[in-house]
Amino acid sequence: MTPGSNIPLPVPRVTVDVTAPVRLDVSGLLLTADGKVRSDDDFIFYNQPSGPGVTYRSGGGAAPDAITVDTAAVPPGIEKIVVTASPDAAGQTFQGIEPTATIRNADDGAALATFTPPQLGTETALVVVEIYLRNGAWKARAVGQGYANGLAGIATDFGVSVEEEPAAPAAPAQPAFPAAQPPAAAPAPAADPRVATPPQPAAPPVPPAPAPAPGGGKINLDKGRVSLQKNQTVSLVKGGRPLLSQVKMGLGWEPAYRGKDIDLDASVIAYGPQRNHVDSCYFGKLSILNGAVKHSGDNLTGEGGGDDEVIAVDLGRLPQEVSGLVFTVNSFSGQKFTEVAKAYCRLLDAATGEELVRFDLTNAESQTGVMMAKLIRQFSGEWEMTAMGDFVKSRTVRGMVKPAAQAL
């Protein structure tokens, strides 16, 4: 299997063995539709080796650790079981010791598929594969999503309580991102480890320009559909009023020069008022924020007309703690954006399908990630969309969290 690929499961009971040149800690998490565990009881690992429909088996260092899933015994409401791994040695990364997951028939041991995540580096934990329910049928997907903070990072991402050292006090909450102005003489909020504040925020000017120059300024939707250039901003207001609350961000691309299929992953990262990371929605986590943000699923080739992946956002249902969204595209397989043609993003009215705003990526860099656009809630409550087109060296959405925060 390759990252993002999936297979139907021909049997109800499967075992996922995970091996590597070093001893691993393997675990399984039972997730609901919002990508979270119901409680800590849904975290299955060596200290809690069984749960409803899911069990852990230790290999004792001589055989692979394994997670067995009995799909017929998985409780209603559980839509996904993710299988994770991390090196047993504290702080050891996966660089040079890439693990291999083998999905087997749990009853006779027959191999159904294998997957080895490629090109790992600083990751100290991985979501290796997932067993998931789609349209009433169980499937398995190769993931390979990396984390740099071990199993604790995976656990907290999926809602498991993890005891940590007390964090530095957060800066006071504000209704929207700070305006672009020189910082005060007080200690910079970047002292909070969760806050990635750039030296000079790049937020667009609030007053709309009557005739913005290419690459700058802000406009609204009074004249209909807007085509943005890089760094241009449009206010989602028409006739002085917010136009709508339910939108869709469609992202599309094609292989360059009739090249091979290209598997890109579109994602959206949600931030709070102090540029703190709230959550991320991507192919491995299709719904966040109680369903206010939903992902259409992974497109593995880039072929075909229309949007390759769509992210629906109900702006009216976003919690107040969410002040900004950054839409990103990554190449997990390592293909560079110089191998991509006609990449774009477009904002749609979710009710009518009408295209409101479009941004075509006209240049490419030899990188594996790009920040396409951002939506920011203003102090007035209205939302603005800014075209970005900024490239980043990152194959996963997790690697985009810090640079996207700096770009807000």
C-alpha positions as CSV (number, residue, x, y, z in Angstrom):
1,M,0.0,0.0,0.0
2,T,1.0,3.6,-0.5
3,P,0.1,6.6,1.7
4,G,-3.6,7.4,1.5
5,S,-4.5,4.2,-0.4
6,N,-7.2,1.9,1.0
7,I,-8.5,-1.7,0.6
8,P,-11.9,-3.3,1.5
9,L,-11.7,-5.8,4.3
10,P,-12.9,-9.2,3.1
11,V,-13.1,-10.6,6.7
12,P,-14.6,-9.2,9.9
13,R,-11.6,-9.8,12.1
14,V,-8.2,-8.4,11.2
15,T,-4.9,-8.0,13.0
16,V,-2.4,-5.3,12.3
17,D,1.2,-6.3,13.1
18,V,3.8,-3.5,13.3
19,T,7.5,-4.3,13.0
20,A,10.7,-2.2,12.9
21,P,14.4,-2.8,13.5
22,V,13.9,-1.5,17.1
23,R,11.3,-2.4,19.7
24,L,8.0,-0.4,19.3
25,D,5.1,0.7,21.5
26,V,1.9,-0.1,19.5
27,S,-1.5,1.1,20.4
28,G,-5.1,1.4,19.0
29,L,-7.6,4.2,19.5
30,L,-11.4,3.9,18.9
31,L,-12.7,7.1,17.3
32,T,-16.2,8.5,16.8
33,A,-17.2,10.5,13.7
34,D,-15.6,13.7,15.2
35,G,-12.2,11.9,15.3
36,K,-12.1,11.7,19.1
37,V,-12.2,8.9,21.7
38,R,-15.3,8.7,23.8
39,S,-13.2,8.4,26.9
40,D,-9.7,7.2,27.9
41,D,-11.1,3.6,27.9
42,D,-10.9,3.8,24.0
43,F,-7.1,4.0,24.2
44,I,-5.9,0.4,23.8
45,F,-2.2,-0.2,24.6
46,Y,0.1,-2.3,26.8
47,N,-1.3,-1.0,30.1
48,Q,-4.9,-1.3,28.8
49,P,-4.8,-4.2,26.4
50,S,-8.5,-4.7,25.6
51,G,-11.6,-2.7,24.7
52,P,-14.8,-3.2,22.9
53,G,-13.9,-5.0,19.6
54,V,-10.2,-4.0,19.9
55,T,-7.3,-5.8,21.6
56,Y,-3.6,-5.3,22.0
57,R,-1.0,-8.2,21.9
58,S,2.6,-7.7,23.0
59,G,5.3,-9.4,21.0
60,G,7.6,-9.3,24.0
61,G,10.4,-7.9,21.8
62,A,10.7,-11.2,19.9
63,A,7.6,-10.9,17.7
64,P,5.6,-7.9,16.4
65,D,3.2,-6.0,18.7
66,A,-0.3,-6.2,17.2
67,I,-3.8,-4.6,17.3
68,T,-6.7,-6.9,16.5
69,V,-10.0,-5.4,15.4
70,D,-13.2,-7.4,15.4
71,T,-15.4,-5.1,13.3
72,A,-18.6,-7.1,14.3
73,A,-17.9,-6.3,17.9
74,V,-17.0,-2.6,17.5
75,P,-19.7,-0.5,19.3
76,P,-22.2,1.7,17.4
77,G,-20.8,5.2,17.0
78,I,-17.2,4.1,16.5
79,E,-16.3,4.8,12.9
80,K,-12.5,4.4,13.0
81,I,-9.7,2.5,14.8
82,V,-6.3,4.1,14.3
83,V,-3.2,1.9,14.9
84,T,-0.2,3.9,16.1
85,A,3.4,3.2,16.9
86,S,6.4,4.8,18.5
87,P,10.0,3.6,19.3
88,D,10.2,2.2,22.8
89,A,13.4,4.2,23.5
90,A,12.6,7.7,24.7
91,G,13.3,10.4,22.1
92,Q,14.2,8.0,19.3
93,T,13.0,9.0,15.9
94,F,11.8,6.8,13.0
95,Q,14.6,8.1,10.7
96,G,16.2,5.0,9.2
97,I,14.0,2.6,11.1
98,E,10.7,2.9,9.1
99,P,8.1,0.5,10.5
100,T,6.1,-2.0,8.4
101,A,2.4,-2.7,9.1
102,T,1.0,-6.0,7.9
103,I,-2.8,-6.3,7.9
104,R,-3.8,-10.0,8.3
105,N,-6.9,-12.2,8.6
106,A,-7.0,-12.6,12.4
107,D,-8.3,-16.1,12.1
108,D,-5.8,-17.7,9.7
109,G,-2.9,-15.2,9.7
110,A,-3.1,-14.7,5.9
111,A,-1.6,-11.3,4.9
112,L,-4.1,-8.9,3.3
113,A,-1.8,-5.9,2.7
114,T,1.4,-4.3,3.9
115,F,2.5,-0.7,4.3
116,T,5.8,1.0,5.1
117,P,5.6,4.8,5.5
118,P,8.3,6.4,3.3
119,Q,11.0,9.0,4.0
120,L,10.5,9.4,7.8
121,G,12.7,11.9,9.7
122,T,12.1,13.5,13.1
123,E,8.8,11.7,13.8
124,T,8.8,9.9,17.1
125,A,5.3,8.5,16.7
126,L,3.1,7.6,13.8
127,V,-0.5,6.9,12.9
128,V,0.4,3.9,10.8
129,V,-2.9,2.6,9.4
130,E,-6.6,3.0,10.2
131,I,-9.5,0.6,10.0
132,Y,-12.6,2.6,9.2
133,L,-16.3,2.3,8.4
134,R,-17.5,3.9,5.1
135,N,-21.1,3.4,3.7
136,G,-21.6,0.4,5.9
137,A,-18.4,-1.4,4.9
138,W,-15.1,-1.7,6.8
139,K,-11.9,-0.7,5.0
140,A,-8.2,-0.3,5.8
141,R,-6.2,2.8,4.9
142,A,-2.5,3.4,4.9
143,V,-1.8,6.7,6.7
144,G,1.8,7.2,8.0
145,Q,0.9,10.5,9.7
146,G,3.9,11.6,11.8
147,Y,4.2,13.3,15.2
148,A,7.2,14.8,16.8
149,N,6.1,14.5,20.4
150,G,5.6,10.8,20.8
151,L,2.5,8.9,21.7
152,A,1.4,11.7,24.0
153,G,1.0,13.9,20.9
154,I,-1.2,11.3,19.2
155,A,-3.2,10.7,22.4
156,T,-4.0,14.3,23.0
157,D,-4.8,14.9,19.3
158,F,-7.5,12.2,19.6
159,G,-8.9,13.4,22.9
160,V,-7.1,11.1,25.4
161,S,-6.2,12.8,28.7
162,V,-2.4,13.0,29.1
163,E,-0.8,14.4,32.3
164,E,1.8,17.1,31.3
165,E,3.8,19.8,33.0
166,P,1.8,23.0,33.6
167,A,1.9,25.2,30.5
168,A,2.8,28.9,30.7
169,P,-0.3,31.0,31.2
170,A,-2.0,31.9,27.9
171,A,-2.2,35.5,26.8
172,P,-5.7,37.1,27.3
173,A,-8.2,36.0,24.7
174,Q,-9.2,38.5,22.1
175,P,-12.2,38.4,19.7
176,A,-10.0,38.2,16.6
177,F,-6.3,38.2,15.5
178,P,-4.4,41.3,16.6
179,A,-4.2,44.0,14.0
180,A,-0.9,44.6,12.1
181,Q,0.8,47.1,14.4
182,P,4.1,47.3,16.2
183,P,4.2,45.2,19.4
184,A,3.9,47.0,22.8
185,A,6.8,47.1,25.2
186,A,5.3,44.4,27.3
187,P,6.7,40.8,27.0
188,A,5.8,39.3,23.7
189,P,3.1,36.7,23.6
190,A,5.5,34.4,21.9
191,A,6.7,33.5,25.4
192,D,3.7,31.2,25.5
193,P,4.9,28.0,23.8
194,R,1.6,27.5,22.1
195,V,1.8,30.9,20.3
196,A,3.9,31.4,17.2
197,T,3.8,35.2,16.8
198,P,5.9,36.5,13.9
199,P,8.0,39.6,14.4
200,Q,5.6,41.6,12.2
201,P,2.1,40.1,11.6
202,A,1.2,40.0,7.9
203,A,-2.5,40.6,8.4
204,P,-4.0,42.8,5.6
205,P,-5.2,46.3,6.3
206,V,-8.7,46.5,7.5
207,P,-10.0,49.5,5.5
208,P,-11.1,48.3,2.1
209,A,-9.2,49.9,-0.8
210,P,-11.4,51.3,-3.6
211,A,-9.2,49.9,-6.3
212,P,-6.6,47.5,-4.9
213,A,-3.4,47.1,-6.8
214,P,-2.5,43.5,-7.9
215,G,-1.1,41.5,-5.1
216,G,-2.5,43.7,-2.3
217,G,-5.5,45.5,-0.8
218,K,-9.0,44.3,0.1
219,I,-12.3,44.1,-1.9
220,N,-15.8,42.8,-1.2
221,L,-18.4,40.8,-3.2
222,D,-20.5,43.7,-4.4
223,K,-19.5,43.1,-8.0
224,G,-19.9,39.4,-7.9
225,R,-17.3,36.7,-8.3
226,V,-13.8,37.8,-7.3
227,S,-10.5,36.4,-8.8
228,L,-7.7,37.0,-6.3
229,Q,-4.0,37.4,-6.8
230,K,-1.4,36.5,-4.2
231,N,-1.8,38.5,-1.0
232,Q,-5.1,40.0,-2.1
233,T,-8.0,40.0,0.4
234,V,-11.7,39.9,-0.1
235,S,-14.3,40.6,2.6
236,L,-17.2,38.1,2.5
237,V,-19.6,41.0,2.6
238,K,-22.1,42.2,0.0
239,G,-24.1,45.4,0.3
240,G,-22.6,46.0,3.7
241,R,-23.8,42.7,5.2
242,P,-22.1,39.3,5.6
243,L,-23.2,37.3,2.6
244,L,-23.5,33.8,4.1
245,S,-22.2,31.5,6.8
246,Q,-22.0,28.1,5.0
247,V,-19.2,27.9,2.5
248,K,-17.1,25.3,0.8
249,M,-13.4,25.6,-0.1
250,G,-12.7,23.5,-3.3
251,L,-9.1,22.7,-4.0
252,G,-7.9,21.2,-7.3
253,W,-4.7,20.3,-9.2
254,E,-3.5,18.2,-12.1
255,P,-0.3,16.3,-12.8
256,A,2.1,18.6,-14.7
257,Y,3.0,17.9,-18.3
258,R,0.8,14.8,-18.4
259,G,2.9,13.2,-15.8
260,K,2.1,10.4,-13.4
261,D,-0.7,10.6,-10.9
262,I,-0.1,12.9,-8.0
263,D,-1.6,12.3,-4.6
264,L,-1.9,15.6,-2.8
265,D,-3.8,16.1,0.5
266,A,-5.9,19.2,1.2
267,S,-6.3,20.2,4.8
268,V,-7.5,23.1,7.0
269,I,-6.0,24.2,10.2
270,A,-8.1,26.1,12.8
271,Y,-6.5,28.7,15.1
272,G,-7.5,30.7,18.2
273,P,-7.1,34.4,18.8
274,Q,-3.5,34.1,19.9
275,R,-2.6,32.0,16.9
276,N,-2.9,28.9,19.0
277,H,-3.6,25.6,17.2
278,V,-7.2,24.4,17.9
279,D,-7.5,21.5,15.5
280,S,-6.8,20.3,11.9
281,C,-9.1,18.6,9.4
282,Y,-7.5,16.4,6.8
283,F,-8.0,13.0,5.0
284,G,-7.3,11.1,8.3
285,K,-9.7,13.3,10.3
286,L,-12.7,14.2,8.1
287,S,-14.7,16.2,10.7
288,I,-13.7,18.6,13.5
289,L,-15.3,21.2,15.7
290,N,-18.5,19.2,16.2
291,G,-19.0,19.0,12.4
292,A,-18.6,22.7,11.7
293,V,-15.7,21.7,9.4
294,K,-15.9,18.6,7.2
295,H,-13.5,17.1,4.6
296,S,-14.7,15.3,1.4
297,G,-12.0,12.6,1.6
298,D,-8.7,11.8,-0.1
299,N,-8.2,12.0,-3.9
300,L,-5.3,9.8,-4.9
301,T,-4.5,10.9,-8.4
302,G,-5.5,14.5,-9.2
303,E,-7.2,13.3,-12.4
304,G,-10.7,14.3,-13.4
305,G,-12.5,17.6,-13.7
306,G,-13.7,19.8,-10.9
307,D,-12.4,20.1,-7.4
308,D,-10.2,17.2,-6.2
309,E,-11.0,17.8,-2.5
310,V,-13.6,19.9,-0.8
311,I,-13.7,21.2,2.7
312,A,-17.1,22.5,4.0
313,V,-17.1,25.1,6.7
314,D,-20.2,26.3,8.6
315,L,-18.8,29.7,9.7
316,G,-21.9,30.3,11.8
317,R,-21.3,27.1,13.8
318,L,-17.6,27.7,14.4
319,P,-16.9,28.2,18.2
320,Q,-15.8,31.7,19.2
321,E,-12.4,30.3,20.1
322,V,-11.7,29.8,16.3
323,S,-10.6,33.1,14.8
324,G,-8.8,31.9,11.7
325,L,-8.6,29.0,9.2
326,V,-5.6,28.2,6.9
327,F,-6.2,26.0,3.9
328,T,-3.1,23.9,2.9
329,V,-2.1,21.3,0.4
330,N,0.6,18.7,1.0
331,S,2.4,16.0,-1.0
332,F,2.9,13.2,1.5
333,S,4.5,11.0,-1.1
334,G,7.2,13.6,-1.6
335,Q,6.3,14.9,-5.0
336,K,7.2,18.6,-5.4
337,F,4.8,21.3,-6.6
338,T,6.9,21.7,-9.7
339,E,5.2,18.4,-10.7
340,V,1.8,20.0,-10.2
341,A,-0.2,22.0,-12.8
342,K,-3.3,24.2,-12.4
343,A,-3.4,24.2,-8.6
344,Y,-6.2,26.4,-7.3
345,C,-8.6,27.1,-4.5
346,R,-12.1,28.5,-4.8
347,L,-14.7,29.5,-2.2
348,L,-18.3,28.4,-2.9
349,D,-21.7,29.2,-1.5
350,A,-22.5,25.8,0.1
351,A,-26.2,26.3,-0.5
352,T,-26.2,27.2,-4.2
353,G,-22.7,26.0,-5.4
354,E,-22.0,29.5,-6.8
355,E,-18.3,30.3,-7.0
356,L,-17.6,33.4,-5.0
357,V,-13.8,33.7,-4.9
358,R,-11.0,32.0,-6.8
359,F,-7.3,31.9,-6.5
360,D,-5.1,30.2,-9.1
361,L,-1.6,29.3,-8.1
362,T,0.5,30.7,-10.9
363,N,4.0,29.8,-9.7
364,A,5.5,26.7,-8.2
365,E,8.5,25.9,-6.0
366,S,10.3,22.6,-5.3
367,Q,8.5,22.1,-2.0
368,T,6.0,19.6,-0.7
369,G,3.6,21.9,1.0
370,V,1.7,25.1,0.2
371,M,-0.5,27.4,2.1
372,M,-3.3,28.3,-0.3
373,A,-5.6,30.7,1.5
374,K,-6.7,31.9,4.9
375,L,-10.1,32.9,6.4
376,I,-9.9,35.4,9.3
377,R,-12.7,36.5,11.6
378,Q,-12.6,40.3,12.0
379,F,-13.5,42.2,15.2
380,S,-16.8,43.2,13.5
381,G,-17.7,39.5,13.1
382,E,-17.3,39.4,9.3
383,W,-14.9,37.0,7.6
384,E,-12.1,37.8,5.1
385,M,-10.3,35.5,2.7
386,T,-6.7,36.2,1.7
387,A,-4.9,34.4,-1.1
388,M,-1.5,33.1,0.1
389,G,0.4,30.8,-2.2
390,D,3.3,30.4,0.2
391,F,5.4,27.2,-0.1
392,V,6.6,25.2,2.9
393,K,8.8,22.1,3.2
394,S,6.3,19.7,4.8
395,R,4.7,16.5,3.6
396,T,2.0,16.5,6.3
397,V,-0.5,19.0,7.7
398,R,1.2,18.7,11.1
399,G,4.3,20.3,9.7
400,M,2.1,23.2,8.4
401,V,0.8,24.2,11.9
402,K,3.7,26.4,12.9
403,P,4.3,28.2,9.5
404,A,0.6,28.8,9.0
405,A,0.3,30.3,12.5
406,Q,3.2,32.7,11.6
407,A,1.4,33.7,8.4
408,L,-1.8,34.7,10.2
